[in-house]
Amino acid sequence: MSNPVSGALRQSGSFFAYCLDCLLAIPRRPFQLREMIQQAWFVSSVSILPTALVAIPFGAVISLQLGTLTSQLGAQSYTGAASVLAVVREAGPIVTALLIAGAGGSAICADLGARKIREELDAMEVLGIDPVQRLVVPRIIACMIVALLLNGLVSVVGVAGGYFFNVVLQGGTPGAYLASFQALGQIQDLIAGEFKAVVFGAMAALIACYKGMTAKGGPKGVGDAVNQSVVISFMLLFAVNFVMTSIYFQIVPQKGT
């Protein structure tokens, strides 16, 4: 039996080399613009509605929890700042990445996995066509663009949902909700959220493409690759999010009351 540790190290090294190949293939010409547009349309079509629907309860739950806590502490006027910052900086990029990895990433992995077991990728290499440059790079860029745009949608929907639940259900003041965010929020928070979304979108696409292009064992192997890509994407997402958030707080000074 093979050692699980050595197998995990080999997989990690292979994935790192694969990421380098993708990075080197991005500036290579000709760029597959039509493929990128088709993939961006496909990923957005399967992700936009679930993302918007998930963003509403995210914003509502955050607003309800923080509203209850701040009212107990006598600082209910800061509910808006805490809710909006939580949605824009943390919940928005995470929801975007989860939906792109779960909906778009699984479809990308299944598509490339089916091409792999049908030996289409091998046929492309025989014809002198690089599958990474032809198939993978457009999907990565498409997921990054869609993640950037979806994160803006999640931020708007989440903030609107939090505003509704705080003002209507908890009796908050609309002016205090908005004024507290203006007092504590800053443009760097939105930039950090958008940057996170782009990174998470690239991660989801890289993992989905890698697992799809290395699938083996017939249709069952493709199904296993899809499951593995989603699980690995979720695990790496939270780990990378923790690191990026820690770096952000060290670099960007936070506004005080």
Steps between C-alpha positions, in 0.01 A plus 500: 500500500619851422569744779215756525745774597723443199195478276370833631843658446513371144154636431596837649816518289312400187234764567766768559670413169159508333436851639836615361410360158172691510678821602749467213220422253298816577709741284536245219326577174251448347274576795173306496265797539191321373555206736545741792175685422309172469637372829433830677140493377459138607648550850296813559180335376531213747626715790324837495157395631625266777755763604236772531267270692775391741614861556161604644500263800873563554440873537185441706665259745801727547274800558276314745790358701692827517184700567418285801857517630539876454164569665614302805818705512318830447667565165213435261597801289808307378302205366514638147877534498558151636245338266618672184869443574435132573315457170737702282826374646424138590159359407492636144823341372432175686146462362625583151780245517279226646242537225757523220683192631180307566307589183746620237807311620325164515370546144847598376656198671238266353549644150879466504478160669271372225745630239782325685340155513397532134867575424416832338775674698754245377382554144548877539858446617567271201378780271736745668229687694572579864187410704605737778523798268193401298260385772626585848615863469163628362316325783727648767464855368125453457459387861708794624287751308173340609619487863585870489155591370308255719673633811358844424155346465536311828614816679200700377246225572655417839510863613142555382383189683680604817351848477148361462525261792672752728268790428169317451525205738726636773382857504831652404540853367574531126720804553706331772541188284653699216688757707684240708624328185623831360682563829681164512506374142760591239564434134778254586237264642325476164830463315605220737170320445529523122862383510401202713224411256741505204752280686231257612357479147845419361550235771167332426572494127855369541392217729201406281711495182781304665273231642314475170815466289647237733181292530537129436292187540212570265175677590537407867839668505346819357238502774766450766707783349201736515439420866868541584524834318209647697628374836857617438378839379295551817790399726754724327250784487469535876872454558599763242226734624645489852849581372380784274287652777792491743727672247232760425466602865878532527531717189188719506437706817139485616292810565395567858190656646 
